[in-house]
Amino acid sequence: TPLNSLLSHVNFWIETIQAVTKLTRYVSSSTPSQEINFWLSLTSFVSYSTVD
């Protein structure tokens, strides 16, 4: 049903937003690899969440 589909999308968004807000970024002590992974995760979220 449309309502179930909507609820599924909303729940996915909630889980994804929670995952992104838990990302930590310590610029002064992070390695280049950690910095790259942080930005890739953030970019992945933004690009995936705008597809629907």
C-alpha positions as CSV (number, residue, x, y, z in Angstrom):
1,T,0.0,0.0,0.0
2,P,1.1,3.6,-0.4
3,L,1.2,4.1,3.3
4,N,3.5,1.1,3.9
5,S,5.8,2.4,1.2
6,L,5.9,5.8,2.7
7,L,6.6,4.4,6.2
8,S,9.4,2.3,4.7
9,H,11.0,5.3,3.2
10,V,10.6,7.4,6.3
11,N,12.1,4.7,8.5
12,F,15.0,4.4,6.0
13,W,15.6,8.1,6.2
14,I,15.6,8.1,10.0
15,E,18.1,5.3,10.2
16,T,20.4,6.9,7.6
17,I,20.2,10.3,9.2
18,Q,21.0,8.8,12.6
19,A,24.0,7.0,11.1
20,V,25.3,10.2,9.5
21,T,24.9,12.3,12.7
22,K,27.0,9.7,14.6
23,L,29.9,10.2,12.2
24,T,32.8,11.8,14.0
25,R,35.4,14.0,12.5
26,Y,38.6,15.0,14.3
27,V,40.5,17.1,11.8
28,S,43.6,17.6,13.9
29,S,44.1,14.0,14.7
30,S,42.6,12.2,11.7
31,T,44.7,10.5,9.0
32,P,44.1,11.2,5.4
33,S,42.4,7.9,5.0
34,Q,40.0,8.7,7.8
35,E,39.2,12.1,6.3
36,I,38.5,10.5,2.9
37,N,36.2,7.9,4.5
38,F,34.3,10.6,6.4
39,W,33.6,12.6,3.3
40,L,32.8,9.5,1.2
41,S,30.2,8.5,3.8
42,L,28.7,11.9,3.9
43,T,28.6,12.2,0.1
44,S,27.2,8.7,-0.2
45,F,24.3,9.7,2.1
46,V,23.5,12.9,0.4
47,S,23.6,11.4,-3.1
48,Y,21.6,8.3,-2.2
49,S,19.0,10.2,-0.1
50,T,18.2,12.5,-3.0
51,V,17.5,9.7,-5.5
52,D,14.0,9.0,-4.4
